[in-house]
Amino acid sequence: MKVVIQRVKHAEVVVNGKREGSISEGLMILAGFVPADTTEDFQWMAKKILGLRIFNDEHGVMNHAVLEKNGEILLVSQFTLHASTKKGNRPSYIRAAKPDVAKKMYLQFQEVLEQEFGKKIQTGVFGADMKVTLLNDGPVTIIIDTEHKE
């Protein structure tokens, strides 16, 4: 599992002209899955994301996690995070989980993240052509891959 986390002032996902998810200050998370991902990976990732101290304290130092700032979360599926560009110019997505498997993983990760977060999170629409708008704050962007947990 690979995620891209962005600290945002606001973010939203629109599908076919309809706003499907939106947040004010918080985290915009793009998540991509591989067939080997497990429930343990989802739990580890959720704890890692929620524990990231990437919000400023009163001294302007990144010292607070999203929970401490009462922030929100927007989760969007993103299979292209597993693109391979080793050969040629057309990315290969062979490592990414197939859509039927990835959708189950996405929903399971959403559930785990909500349980750890203690409240509902906003989401995009799995497999849809989504238009994502955000204002990255900082900018702060962090990439985490469960293949590199240790």
JOTA-V972711 format. One record per residue. N is the residue number from 1. RES is the residue in one small letter. SS is DSSP state (H for helix, E for strand, L for the rest). D_FIRST is the distance of its C-alpha to the first C-alpha in Angstrom with 2 decimals. Layout:
BEGIN
N_RES_SS_D_FIRST / N_RES_SS_D_FIRST
END
This chain:
BEGIN
1_m_L_0.00 / 2_k_E_3.76 / 3_v_E_6.77 / 4_v_E_10.40 / 5_i_E_12.85 / 6_q_E_16.49 / 7_r_E_19.47 / 8_v_E_21.75 / 9_k_E_25.32 / 10_h_E_24.54 / 11_a_E_22.21 / 12_e_E_22.61 / 13_v_E_21.39 / 14_v_E_24.20 / 15_v_E_24.32 / 16_n_L_27.70 / 17_g_L_29.43 / 18_k_E_28.31 / 19_r_E_26.38 / 20_e_E_23.56 / 21_g_E_22.07 / 22_s_E_23.33 / 23_i_E_23.32 / 24_s_L_25.57 / 25_e_L_24.57 / 26_g_E_21.04 / 27_l_E_17.42 / 28_m_E_16.04 / 29_i_E_12.25 / 30_l_E_10.57 / 31_a_E_7.17 / 32_g_E_5.73 / 33_f_L_4.58 / 34_v_E_5.98 / 35_p_L_8.97 / 36_a_L_8.48 / 37_d_L_6.08 / 38_t_L_8.89 / 39_t_H_10.79 / 40_e_H_10.95 / 41_d_H_7.29 / 42_f_H_8.04 / 43_q_H_11.34 / 44_w_H_10.52 / 45_m_H_8.42 / 46_a_H_11.32 / 47_k_H_13.87 / 48_k_H_12.68 / 49_i_H_12.76 / 50_l_H_16.04 / 51_g_H_17.53 / 52_l_L_17.18 / 53_r_L_20.83 / 54_i_L_20.84 / 55_f_E_23.74 / 56_n_E_27.26 / 57_d_L_29.85 / 58_e_L_33.57 / 59_h_L_33.94 / 60_g_L_31.29 / 61_v_L_28.99 / 62_m_E_25.25 / 63_n_E_25.66 / 64_h_E_24.47 / 65_a_L_21.26 / 66_v_L_20.76 / 67_l_L_22.51 / 68_e_L_25.47 / 69_k_L_25.93 / 70_n_L_25.76 / 71_g_L_23.24 / 72_e_E_21.36 / 73_i_E_17.83 / 74_l_E_16.98 / 75_l_E_13.62 / 76_v_E_13.21 / 77_s_E_11.05 / 78_q_L_10.59 / 79_f_H_9.91 / 80_t_H_11.81 / 81_l_H_9.20 / 82_h_H_8.80 / 83_a_L_12.60 / 84_s_E_14.67 / 85_t_L_18.02 / 86_k_L_19.69 / 87_k_L_22.34 / 88_g_L_24.44 / 89_n_L_23.68 / 90_r_L_21.88 / 91_p_L_18.07 / 92_s_E_16.63 / 93_y_L_13.60 / 94_i_L_14.01 / 95_r_L_10.56 / 96_a_E_9.11 / 97_a_L_9.65 / 98_k_L_13.25 / 99_p_H_14.25 / 100_d_H_15.71 / 101_v_H_12.78 / 102_a_H_10.26 / 103_k_H_12.95 / 104_k_H_13.23 / 105_m_H_9.62 / 106_y_H_10.13 / 107_l_H_13.45 / 108_q_H_12.49 / 109_f_H_10.08 / 110_q_H_13.07 / 111_e_H_15.42 / 112_v_H_13.91 / 113_l_H_13.78 / 114_e_H_17.34 / 115_q_H_18.58 / 116_e_H_17.60 / 117_f_H_18.87 / 118_g_L_22.00 / 119_k_L_22.40 / 120_k_L_21.27 / 121_i_L_18.86 / 122_q_E_19.41 / 123_t_E_17.31 / 124_g_L_17.64 / 125_v_L_18.40 / 126_f_L_15.78 / 127_g_L_16.87 / 128_a_L_19.75 / 129_d_L_21.15 / 130_m_E_20.47 / 131_k_E_22.40 / 132_v_E_20.71 / 133_t_E_23.10 / 134_l_E_22.57 / 135_l_E_24.55 / 136_n_E_22.43 / 137_d_E_24.24 / 138_g_E_24.98 / 139_p_E_23.04 / 140_v_E_20.16 / 141_t_E_16.74 / 142_i_E_13.97 / 143_i_E_10.71 / 144_i_E_8.29 / 145_d_E_5.70 / 146_t_H_5.41 / 147_e_H_7.33 / 148_h_H_9.94 / 149_k_L_10.60 / 150_e_L_14.20
END
